[in-house]
C-alpha cells in the first residue's frame, strides 16, 4: 500500500530516552510585524526580541543547512470558537512550541531526492518549507530527501521509520528525527 501524502511538519512523539511526549511546551510571542503565517508543526527560531512582558519572540525557521531550530509550533493562542487553527500572517499571537532539545519528532519525507531507504537511517537532512493548510492549520514542512548526507550542519538526524501499519519504506514515508541544530544548544546565542 502506498503511503498517503499528508505533510504535517514536525510532530513530537517521545523523548530520546524513550519517555512519552506529555504535551509540554513553552509559550512564545509572534509580533504583528512578522509577515509569515505559522502552522501547527512549523519549526520556529528565536526572532531576537520579546513582547512588553519579556516573552521571547519567534519566527518560522529557515530551510537550509546550518540553520538552527527551536522546535515546532504545537498550539496557537487565543483558542476560541472563531479563531483560526493557525497564526495568520501579520497578526499578533502567542504560540506554544515543543522546544525540548531531547524530543523525537515524526515528519513526512518529500521523496524529491528519491524515497528514503533503510540504508539512510542515521543520516542527516534539512527540512523543506511548503505552505501550510488554512483549512486544517497543519504545516506543509517535510524532510528534504535531496539533502540526506553525513554532513553535521544539516538540520535533522534520521532515526528510523515510524512503525505502524499505514507506513512503509517509500515515497511519503513518515520518519522519526531529532533536531541536530537546536537553538537551545547553540552556545553563541542569536
C-alpha positions in Angstrom: 0.0 0.0 0.0 1.4 3.4 -0.9 1.9 6.0 1.8 -0.6 8.8 2.0 0.9 12.3 1.0 -0.2 14.2 4.1 2.5 16.5 5.3 2.2 17.9 8.9 5.5 19.4 9.8 7.3 18.2 12.9 5.1 16.3 15.4 6.6 15.5 18.8 6.3 11.8 19.7 8.7 11.0 22.6 11.9 11.9 24.3 15.3 10.4 23.3 15.3 8.3 26.5 12.0 6.6 25.5 9.7 8.6 27.8 6.5 9.6 26.0 5.9 13.2 25.0 3.5 14.6 27.5 2.4 17.8 25.7 5.0 20.1 27.4 5.6 23.3 25.5 6.8 26.8 26.1 4.9 30.0 25.2 6.4 32.4 22.7 5.3 35.6 21.1 4.9 36.4 17.4 4.5 40.2 16.7 2.2 41.6 14.1 5.3 42.8 12.1 6.1 39.1 11.2 4.6 38.6 7.8 4.9 34.8 7.7 2.0 32.6 8.7 2.7 29.9 11.2 1.0 26.5 11.2 0.9 23.6 13.7 4.1 21.7 13.0 6.1 24.6 11.6 9.6 24.8 13.2 10.5 28.2 14.6 13.6 30.1 15.7 14.2 32.9 18.1 13.5 36.3 16.5 15.7 38.4 18.7 13.0 40.4 20.5 10.2 40.0 23.0 6.8 41.4 24.0 6.4 44.0 26.7 6.4 41.3 29.4 9.6 39.7 28.2 8.1 36.7 26.4 10.6 35.8 23.7 9.6 36.2 20.1 9.9 33.6 17.4 9.6 33.3 13.6 9.5 30.4 11.2 12.8 28.7 10.8 14.7 28.6 7.5 15.2 25.5 5.5 18.9 25.4 5.0 22.0 23.6 6.2 23.4 25.5 9.2 20.0 27.0 10.1 19.0 26.4 13.8 15.6 25.4 15.0 13.9 25.8 18.4 11.1 23.3 17.8 7.7 23.1 16.2 4.6 25.1 17.0 2.1 22.8 18.8 -0.6 25.3 19.6 -1.7 28.9 18.8 -3.4 31.4 21.1 -6.1 32.5 21.5 -8.2 29.4 21.2 -11.8 30.5 20.7 -14.7 29.2 18.6 -14.0 31.7 15.9 -10.1 31.7 15.9 -8.1 30.3 13.1 -6.4 26.9 13.6 -3.1 28.6 12.7 -1.3 32.0 13.1 -2.2 34.2 10.1 0.5 36.4 8.6 0.9 39.9 10.2 -1.2 39.1 13.3 0.0 39.3 16.9 -0.3 35.9 18.5 1.2 33.7 21.1 2.3 30.2 20.1 3.3 27.2 22.1 6.5 25.4 21.0 7.8 21.9 21.8 11.3 23.2 22.5 13.0 20.4 24.5 16.3 19.6 22.7 15.8 15.9 23.5 12.5 15.4 21.7 12.0 12.9 18.9 9.6 14.0 16.1 7.7 12.4 13.3 7.9 14.1 9.9 7.0 13.1 6.3 9.8 12.8 3.8 9.3 14.6 0.5 10.8 11.9 -1.9 12.2 14.7 -4.1 15.7 13.3 -3.8 14.3 9.8 -4.0 12.5 8.0 -1.3 14.4 7.2 1.9 15.8 3.7 2.1 16.7 1.6 5.1 20.4 2.5 4.5 19.6 6.2 5.0 18.8 5.7 8.7 21.4 7.6 10.7 21.9 10.2 8.0 21.2 13.9 8.4 18.9 16.1 6.2 17.4 19.6 6.1 13.7 20.5 6.0 11.8 21.9 3.1 9.3 24.6 3.6 5.9 24.4 1.9 2.7 26.3 2.5 0.5 25.0 5.4 -3.2 24.3 5.2 -5.5 27.2 6.2 -8.3 24.6 6.5 -6.6 22.2 9.0 -3.9 24.5 10.4 -1.3 21.9 9.7 2.2 22.7 8.4 3.5 21.7 5.0 7.1 21.3 6.1 8.7 18.0 5.1 12.1 16.2 5.4 14.2 17.2 2.3 15.5 13.8 1.0 17.6 15.6 -1.6 19.9 16.8 1.2 20.4 13.5 3.0 24.1 13.1 3.9 26.5 12.7 6.8 27.1 16.5 7.0 26.8 17.7 10.6 25.3 21.1 9.7 22.1 19.5 8.3 19.1 20.3 10.5 17.7 16.8 11.3 19.0 13.4 12.2 17.0 10.5 10.7 16.4 7.8 13.4 14.1 5.4 11.6 10.8 4.7 10.0 7.6 5.2 12.1 6.5 1.6 12.9 2.8 1.3 12.1 0.6 -0.5 9.5 -0.1 2.6 7.4 3.6 3.4 6.8 6.2 1.7 4.8 9.6 2.5 3.2 8.9 4.5 0.0 7.6 7.8 -1.1 6.0 10.0 1.6 7.2 7.7 4.4 6.8 9.0 7.9 10.1 9.0 9.7 11.5 9.7 13.2 14.0 12.5 13.6 15.7 14.7 16.1 16.9 18.3 15.7 20.6 18.4 15.1 20.9 22.2 15.2 18.8 23.1 18.2 18.7 26.8 19.3 18.9 25.9 23.0 22.2 24.1 22.3 23.7 27.0 20.2 26.1 28.5 22.7 26.7 31.6 20.6 23.2 32.9 21.1 21.1 34.6 18.4 
